Amino acid sequence: MKYGFIPACNLKVCVTINIEAEDFQAAAEHQKRLEGAIAPLLEAYPKAAVTVNRTRAARMTQGGSGRRVHVASGRVSQYE
């Protein structure tokens, strides 16, 4: 049996936590708690990175008119 080069295995782990906060102060408190909870992971994995992003709330309105537009020409596709 021939043994050749075995490439290293890279893993990327992503955890998504969506938090609804009533204001910036509440959001900051959530972020502080999360950073405390993640601190042991950052100590164990020094190359790890944590990012916290603000997202927009979902719109509460109905989307679109229900008619599809042909992308290349701008014509409306007719569906029966």
Chimera marker file (.cmm) of the C-alpha trace (Angstrom):
<marker_set name="trace">
<marker id="1" x="0.000" y="0.000" z="0.000" r="1" g="1" b="0" radius="0.5"/>
<marker id="2" x="1.379" y="3.368" z="-0.993" r="1" g="1" b="0" radius="0.5"/>
<marker id="3" x="1.211" y="6.243" z="1.496" r="1" g="1" b="0" radius="0.5"/>
<marker id="4" x="1.000" y="9.663" z="-0.077" r="1" g="1" b="0" radius="0.5"/>
<marker id="5" x="0.450" y="13.183" z="1.096" r="1" g="1" b="0" radius="0.5"/>
<marker id="6" x="-2.649" y="13.576" z="3.255" r="1" g="1" b="0" radius="0.5"/>
<marker id="7" x="-3.905" y="17.167" z="3.203" r="1" g="1" b="0" radius="0.5"/>
<marker id="8" x="-4.833" y="18.894" z="6.441" r="1" g="1" b="0" radius="0.5"/>
<marker id="9" x="-8.485" y="19.101" z="7.250" r="1" g="1" b="0" radius="0.5"/>
<marker id="10" x="-9.904" y="22.595" z="7.712" r="1" g="1" b="0" radius="0.5"/>
<marker id="11" x="-13.137" y="23.157" z="9.569" r="1" g="1" b="0" radius="0.5"/>
<marker id="12" x="-15.233" y="26.299" z="9.687" r="1" g="1" b="0" radius="0.5"/>
<marker id="13" x="-17.912" y="26.394" z="12.358" r="1" g="1" b="0" radius="0.5"/>
<marker id="14" x="-20.637" y="29.031" z="12.162" r="1" g="1" b="0" radius="0.5"/>
<marker id="15" x="-23.201" y="29.611" z="14.873" r="1" g="1" b="0" radius="0.5"/>
<marker id="16" x="-26.055" y="32.030" z="14.199" r="1" g="1" b="0" radius="0.5"/>
<marker id="17" x="-28.043" y="33.489" z="17.051" r="1" g="1" b="0" radius="0.5"/>
<marker id="18" x="-30.839" y="35.918" z="16.168" r="1" g="1" b="0" radius="0.5"/>
<marker id="19" x="-31.766" y="38.187" z="19.058" r="1" g="1" b="0" radius="0.5"/>
<marker id="20" x="-34.597" y="40.690" z="19.068" r="1" g="1" b="0" radius="0.5"/>
<marker id="21" x="-33.780" y="43.617" z="21.346" r="1" g="1" b="0" radius="0.5"/>
<marker id="22" x="-36.094" y="46.517" z="22.091" r="1" g="1" b="0" radius="0.5"/>
<marker id="23" x="-33.330" y="49.147" z="21.971" r="1" g="1" b="0" radius="0.5"/>
<marker id="24" x="-29.570" y="49.596" z="21.693" r="1" g="1" b="0" radius="0.5"/>
<marker id="25" x="-29.074" y="49.247" z="25.450" r="1" g="1" b="0" radius="0.5"/>
<marker id="26" x="-30.785" y="45.855" z="25.524" r="1" g="1" b="0" radius="0.5"/>
<marker id="27" x="-28.795" y="44.800" z="22.446" r="1" g="1" b="0" radius="0.5"/>
<marker id="28" x="-25.552" y="45.798" z="24.186" r="1" g="1" b="0" radius="0.5"/>
<marker id="29" x="-26.491" y="43.721" z="27.235" r="1" g="1" b="0" radius="0.5"/>
<marker id="30" x="-27.135" y="40.674" z="25.025" r="1" g="1" b="0" radius="0.5"/>
<marker id="31" x="-23.815" y="41.202" z="23.249" r="1" g="1" b="0" radius="0.5"/>
<marker id="32" x="-21.952" y="41.451" z="26.577" r="1" g="1" b="0" radius="0.5"/>
<marker id="33" x="-23.530" y="38.189" z="27.807" r="1" g="1" b="0" radius="0.5"/>
<marker id="34" x="-22.682" y="36.406" z="24.549" r="1" g="1" b="0" radius="0.5"/>
<marker id="35" x="-19.068" y="37.605" z="24.651" r="1" g="1" b="0" radius="0.5"/>
<marker id="36" x="-18.769" y="36.228" z="28.188" r="1" g="1" b="0" radius="0.5"/>
<marker id="37" x="-20.191" y="32.880" z="27.108" r="1" g="1" b="0" radius="0.5"/>
<marker id="38" x="-17.861" y="32.665" z="24.101" r="1" g="1" b="0" radius="0.5"/>
<marker id="39" x="-14.712" y="33.690" z="26.026" r="1" g="1" b="0" radius="0.5"/>
<marker id="40" x="-13.688" y="30.073" z="26.868" r="1" g="1" b="0" radius="0.5"/>
<marker id="41" x="-13.912" y="29.137" z="23.169" r="1" g="1" b="0" radius="0.5"/>
<marker id="42" x="-11.723" y="32.066" z="22.187" r="1" g="1" b="0" radius="0.5"/>
<marker id="43" x="-9.135" y="30.981" z="24.767" r="1" g="1" b="0" radius="0.5"/>
<marker id="44" x="-9.151" y="27.426" z="23.416" r="1" g="1" b="0" radius="0.5"/>
<marker id="45" x="-8.999" y="28.577" z="19.772" r="1" g="1" b="0" radius="0.5"/>
<marker id="46" x="-6.861" y="31.733" z="19.572" r="1" g="1" b="0" radius="0.5"/>
<marker id="47" x="-7.367" y="32.155" z="15.796" r="1" g="1" b="0" radius="0.5"/>
<marker id="48" x="-11.149" y="32.250" z="16.198" r="1" g="1" b="0" radius="0.5"/>
<marker id="49" x="-13.045" y="35.421" z="15.342" r="1" g="1" b="0" radius="0.5"/>
<marker id="50" x="-16.417" y="36.615" z="16.568" r="1" g="1" b="0" radius="0.5"/>
<marker id="51" x="-18.542" y="39.156" z="14.724" r="1" g="1" b="0" radius="0.5"/>
<marker id="52" x="-21.813" y="40.719" z="15.794" r="1" g="1" b="0" radius="0.5"/>
<marker id="53" x="-23.900" y="42.328" z="13.045" r="1" g="1" b="0" radius="0.5"/>
<marker id="54" x="-27.025" y="44.410" z="13.208" r="1" g="1" b="0" radius="0.5"/>
<marker id="55" x="-29.758" y="43.260" z="10.821" r="1" g="1" b="0" radius="0.5"/>
<marker id="56" x="-32.975" y="44.879" z="9.727" r="1" g="1" b="0" radius="0.5"/>
<marker id="57" x="-36.313" y="43.588" z="10.887" r="1" g="1" b="0" radius="0.5"/>
<marker id="58" x="-38.400" y="41.701" z="8.351" r="1" g="1" b="0" radius="0.5"/>
<marker id="59" x="-40.992" y="43.737" z="6.511" r="1" g="1" b="0" radius="0.5"/>
<marker id="60" x="-44.573" y="43.156" z="7.541" r="1" g="1" b="0" radius="0.5"/>
<marker id="61" x="-46.099" y="43.909" z="4.103" r="1" g="1" b="0" radius="0.5"/>
<marker id="62" x="-47.036" y="41.580" z="1.264" r="1" g="1" b="0" radius="0.5"/>
<marker id="63" x="-44.205" y="41.282" z="-1.265" r="1" g="1" b="0" radius="0.5"/>
<marker id="64" x="-44.714" y="42.191" z="-4.904" r="1" g="1" b="0" radius="0.5"/>
<marker id="65" x="-47.715" y="42.129" z="-7.185" r="1" g="1" b="0" radius="0.5"/>
<marker id="66" x="-47.404" y="38.423" z="-7.963" r="1" g="1" b="0" radius="0.5"/>
<marker id="67" x="-46.391" y="39.104" z="-11.575" r="1" g="1" b="0" radius="0.5"/>
<marker id="68" x="-42.976" y="37.874" z="-12.691" r="1" g="1" b="0" radius="0.5"/>
<marker id="69" x="-40.783" y="40.096" z="-14.853" r="1" g="1" b="0" radius="0.5"/>
<marker id="70" x="-38.602" y="38.585" z="-17.557" r="1" g="1" b="0" radius="0.5"/>
<marker id="71" x="-35.079" y="39.530" z="-16.461" r="1" g="1" b="0" radius="0.5"/>
<marker id="72" x="-33.499" y="40.205" z="-19.862" r="1" g="1" b="0" radius="0.5"/>
<marker id="73" x="-36.317" y="42.170" z="-21.524" r="1" g="1" b="0" radius="0.5"/>
<marker id="74" x="-38.298" y="43.619" z="-18.640" r="1" g="1" b="0" radius="0.5"/>
<marker id="75" x="-41.498" y="42.082" z="-20.058" r="1" g="1" b="0" radius="0.5"/>
<marker id="76" x="-44.028" y="40.679" z="-17.658" r="1" g="1" b="0" radius="0.5"/>
<marker id="77" x="-44.467" y="36.911" z="-17.929" r="1" g="1" b="0" radius="0.5"/>
<marker id="78" x="-48.080" y="35.841" z="-18.326" r="1" g="1" b="0" radius="0.5"/>
<marker id="79" x="-49.186" y="32.981" z="-16.064" r="1" g="1" b="0" radius="0.5"/>
<marker id="80" x="-52.654" y="31.544" z="-16.230" r="1" g="1" b="0" radius="0.5"/>
<link id1="1" id2="2" r="1" g="1" b="0" radius="0.2"/>
<link id1="2" id2="3" r="1" g="1" b="0" radius="0.2"/>
<link id1="3" id2="4" r="1" g="1" b="0" radius="0.2"/>
<link id1="4" id2="5" r="1" g="1" b="0" radius="0.2"/>
<link id1="5" id2="6" r="1" g="1" b="0" radius="0.2"/>
<link id1="6" id2="7" r="1" g="1" b="0" radius="0.2"/>
<link id1="7" id2="8" r="1" g="1" b="0" radius="0.2"/>
<link id1="8" id2="9" r="1" g="1" b="0" radius="0.2"/>
<link id1="9" id2="10" r="1" g="1" b="0" radius="0.2"/>
<link id1="10" id2="11" r="1" g="1" b="0" radius="0.2"/>
<link id1="11" id2="12" r="1" g="1" b="0" radius="0.2"/>
<link id1="12" id2="13" r="1" g="1" b="0" radius="0.2"/>
<link id1="13" id2="14" r="1" g="1" b="0" radius="0.2"/>
<link id1="14" id2="15" r="1" g="1" b="0" radius="0.2"/>
<link id1="15" id2="16" r="1" g="1" b="0" radius="0.2"/>
<link id1="16" id2="17" r="1" g="1" b="0" radius="0.2"/>
<link id1="17" id2="18" r="1" g="1" b="0" radius="0.2"/>
<link id1="18" id2="19" r="1" g="1" b="0" radius="0.2"/>
<link id1="19" id2="20" r="1" g="1" b="0" radius="0.2"/>
<link id1="20" id2="21" r="1" g="1" b="0" radius="0.2"/>
<link id1="21" id2="22" r="1" g="1" b="0" radius="0.2"/>
<link id1="22" id2="23" r="1" g="1" b="0" radius="0.2"/>
<link id1="23" id2="24" r="1" g="1" b="0" radius="0.2"/>
<link id1="24" id2="25" r="1" g="1" b="0" radius="0.2"/>
<link id1="25" id2="26" r="1" g="1" b="0" radius="0.2"/>
<link id1="26" id2="27" r="1" g="1" b="0" radius="0.2"/>
<link id1="27" id2="28" r="1" g="1" b="0" radius="0.2"/>
<link id1="28" id2="29" r="1" g="1" b="0" radius="0.2"/>
<link id1="29" id2="30" r="1" g="1" b="0" radius="0.2"/>
<link id1="30" id2="31" r="1" g="1" b="0" radius="0.2"/>
<link id1="31" id2="32" r="1" g="1" b="0" radius="0.2"/>
<link id1="32" id2="33" r="1" g="1" b="0" radius="0.2"/>
<link id1="33" id2="34" r="1" g="1" b="0" radius="0.2"/>
<link id1="34" id2="35" r="1" g="1" b="0" radius="0.2"/>
<link id1="35" id2="36" r="1" g="1" b="0" radius="0.2"/>
<link id1="36" id2="37" r="1" g="1" b="0" radius="0.2"/>
<link id1="37" id2="38" r="1" g="1" b="0" radius="0.2"/>
<link id1="38" id2="39" r="1" g="1" b="0" radius="0.2"/>
<link id1="39" id2="40" r="1" g="1" b="0" radius="0.2"/>
<link id1="40" id2="41" r="1" g="1" b="0" radius="0.2"/>
<link id1="41" id2="42" r="1" g="1" b="0" radius="0.2"/>
<link id1="42" id2="43" r="1" g="1" b="0" radius="0.2"/>
<link id1="43" id2="44" r="1" g="1" b="0" radius="0.2"/>
<link id1="44" id2="45" r="1" g="1" b="0" radius="0.2"/>
<link id1="45" id2="46" r="1" g="1" b="0" radius="0.2"/>
<link id1="46" id2="47" r="1" g="1" b="0" radius="0.2"/>
<link id1="47" id2="48" r="1" g="1" b="0" radius="0.2"/>
<link id1="48" id2="49" r="1" g="1" b="0" radius="0.2"/>
<link id1="49" id2="50" r="1" g="1" b="0" radius="0.2"/>
<link id1="50" id2="51" r="1" g="1" b="0" radius="0.2"/>
<link id1="51" id2="52" r="1" g="1" b="0" radius="0.2"/>
<link id1="52" id2="53" r="1" g="1" b="0" radius="0.2"/>
<link id1="53" id2="54" r="1" g="1" b="0" radius="0.2"/>
<link id1="54" id2="55" r="1" g="1" b="0" radius="0.2"/>
<link id1="55" id2="56" r="1" g="1" b="0" radius="0.2"/>
<link id1="56" id2="57" r="1" g="1" b="0" radius="0.2"/>
<link id1="57" id2="58" r="1" g="1" b="0" radius="0.2"/>
<link id1="58" id2="59" r="1" g="1" b="0" radius="0.2"/>
<link id1="59" id2="60" r="1" g="1" b="0" radius="0.2"/>
<link id1="60" id2="61" r="1" g="1" b="0" radius="0.2"/>
<link id1="61" id2="62" r="1" g="1" b="0" radius="0.2"/>
<link id1="62" id2="63" r="1" g="1" b="0" radius="0.2"/>
<link id1="63" id2="64" r="1" g="1" b="0" radius="0.2"/>
<link id1="64" id2="65" r="1" g="1" b="0" radius="0.2"/>
<link id1="65" id2="66" r="1" g="1" b="0" radius="0.2"/>
<link id1="66" id2="67" r="1" g="1" b="0" radius="0.2"/>
<link id1="67" id2="68" r="1" g="1" b="0" radius="0.2"/>
<link id1="68" id2="69" r="1" g="1" b="0" radius="0.2"/>
<link id1="69" id2="70" r="1" g="1" b="0" radius="0.2"/>
<link id1="70" id2="71" r="1" g="1" b="0" radius="0.2"/>
<link id1="71" id2="72" r="1" g="1" b="0" radius="0.2"/>
<link id1="72" id2="73" r="1" g="1" b="0" radius="0.2"/>
<link id1="73" id2="74" r="1" g="1" b="0" radius="0.2"/>
<link id1="74" id2="75" r="1" g="1" b="0" radius="0.2"/>
<link id1="75" id2="76" r="1" g="1" b="0" radius="0.2"/>
<link id1="76" id2="77" r="1" g="1" b="0" radius="0.2"/>
<link id1="77" id2="78" r="1" g="1" b="0" radius="0.2"/>
<link id1="78" id2="79" r="1" g="1" b="0" radius="0.2"/>
<link id1="79" id2="80" r="1" g="1" b="0" radius="0.2"/>
</marker_set>
